[in-house]
Amino acid sequence: MGTLVAGTIGFSGLIAACLVIAAHYRSLGRRTYARLSLVTGILFFAAFAGLSAGAGSRPTIIAFDIAVVLGWSWLTAVCVDKRV
């Protein structure tokens, strides 16, 4: 149970970060990064919601795995862009 709560908090933070960074890039006029951030947040939310709903089927798990890779890729892209 504790793992599910920790995961929910962490993944919700990732989704929120995607949306906040999307707004930041949009304010700078950087459409590509704004869209990448928005799409990553939406897809990660959808995959996490599907997994949390208890679907547990192989396609749901694979979709979540892909979303995790996408999330880490997005984070890497933003860090490289910001030169962190």
N, C-alpha and C positions, 0 to 999 in steps of 0.2 A: 504493500500500500504506500509506503513512504517513497519508494522509487517512482511510482506513478505521480505523486504530488511534486517531487523534485523535477521530474521530466516535464510536467505541465508548466511549472514556473519557468524553467529554462527555455522551453520551446516557445512559450508565450512571449518571453523576452526577445527571442530571435525574430519572431514575427513582428513585434512592435518595432524593433530596430530596423527591420527592412522597410517598414512604412515610414518611419521618421526619416531615414536616410533618403528614401524616395522623394519626400517633400523637400529635403535639403537640396538634392540634386536638381529638382524641378525649379527651385528658387534661383539656382545658379544658371539655369538654361541648359543643363546637360541632360538632354532627353534620353540618350541611350542608357546611362547609368540610372536615371530615374525610372525608366521602364523595367530595366533588369531588377532593380530593387523591389518595385511593386509586384512584378510577376513572381519573383522568388517568395515574397511574403504571402501572396495569395495561394500559390501552389503548396507551400509548406503548411499553411493553415488547412488546406483541403486534405492533404495527406495525413496530417496529425489528427484532424477531426475524424477521418475515416478509420484510422487505427484506434482512436479513443472510443469510437462507437462500438467497439468490440467485434468488428468484422473479422479480423484475424485470418482472413483467407490469404492465400498465397499472393494474388494480385495486389491486395491492400498492403501487405508487408513489403512487396517489391516496390510499390509506389512510394511508400514511406522511406525505404532505403535510398531511392533515387532522390527524394526530397532532401534527405540528409546530405547527400553528396552535393546537391545544388546549393544548399545552405552554406556549406563549408566553402564551396567555390565562390559564392557571392561574397562571403566574408574575406576571402583571399583577394578578390578583385578590388574590393573597397579599400583594403589595407594597402595594396600595391598603388592604387590611385592616390591615396592620401600619404603614401610613403611612410607608413608606420613601421 
